[in-house]
């Protein structure tokens, strides 16, 4: 991990989210654990993680989003080449 901050996004379907970021936006998958619904992605200096809700490890403690759309109240700007 080269960046000081790497956001981890909770998603409902890691495979579909990974396809969006990689196939549509051009991110590369640095590594993933499909059985856990996890992927670490990179494009230029931008890095982010995807973590599927209710699959693999969970740090919930009541903080995971419960209804769509997720990420309300959070804005993320990603600078890429």
Beta strands, then each sheet from edge to edge (+ up, - down):
strand 1: 7-11
strand 2: 28-33
strand 3: 38-43
strand 4: 46-52
sheet 1: 1+ 4+ 3- 2+
end
